[in-house]
Amino acid sequence: MHAAAETLLFKTLADPTRRALFERLAREGELTVGALTRRAGVSQPAVSQHLEALRQAGLVTNRRDGRTAHYRATPRGLVPLTNWLAHYGVFWRERFDRLEKLLKEMDQ
Amino acid sequence: MTDTAASTQSIVEERLMPHPPVKVWRALTQSTLLAQWLMPNDFKPEVGHRFAFRSQPQPGWTGVTNCEVKIVEPLRRLVYSWGDGSETDSGLKTVVTWTLTPEAGGTRVRMEQSGFRPQDEAAHRGAGYGWRRLVAGLERVAGELQ
């Protein structure tokens, strides 16, 4: 864990609007910029700017669907801040889901 | 999470899967299948084989997990060490144990990752009280993610 990465995460999450956007994505899954703006209390360009900062810190990823940008939280980005137990608890649940999916596909 | 020793902790994930042990074993030990659900790797089911899981580098992490195969008991048990790729003493050093138990209707698949030390939880070293509270909140959020 590098001090620089920690500092970037701390800085990024120090802004309450930004933190609220991240926590919403973490709770609700993938959301569009429009959906995030409706409850953010700031303008869409401001929301986009916050999302870009979160993306650079590795806390969210985005994908484009035509003109619509979708965002989702990436819990891995919290690794420098969070503890390994919390991280791997989530990690193994996700991987067990994928293992079950693969085993089902191996039948076909 | 359970205590395995006074000073370290484990994570356990266990599920009954409606598939025979032989099939689950293949998914755990064939490199290409393993890559499809866990991570890209150069795993071989041979005791002493050193290998790595590779994922996207992230802020604060190289994305490399260094491992060594410790025990291979076909269809029953697979054990490998699991580290975070750091050479320093602060690096994560854990052990992942897979146990397969045949049951009516399938296989009980159990994964235990053991050997988390107290300092592995103290990533927010040097942070002030306010940050500790923030980190606690983030851990709660991360814990709710599926």
Interface residues (C-beta under 8 A of the other chain):
Chain A: M1 H2 A5 E6 L8 L9 F10 L13 R19 F22 E23 A26 R27 A57 G58 A73 T74 P75 R76 G77 L78 V79 P80 L81 T82 N83 W84 L85 A86 H87 Y88 G89 V90 W92 R93 E94 R95 F96 D97 R98 L99 E100 K101 L102 L103 M106
Chain B: M1 Q9 I11 E13 R15 M17 H19 K23 V24 R26 A27 L33 Q36 W37 L38 Q56 Q58 P59 G60 W61 D84 S90 L92 T94 V109 M111 Q113 F116 D120 E121 A122 A123 H124 A127 W131 L134 V135 G137 L138 E139 V141 A142 G143 E144 L145 Q146
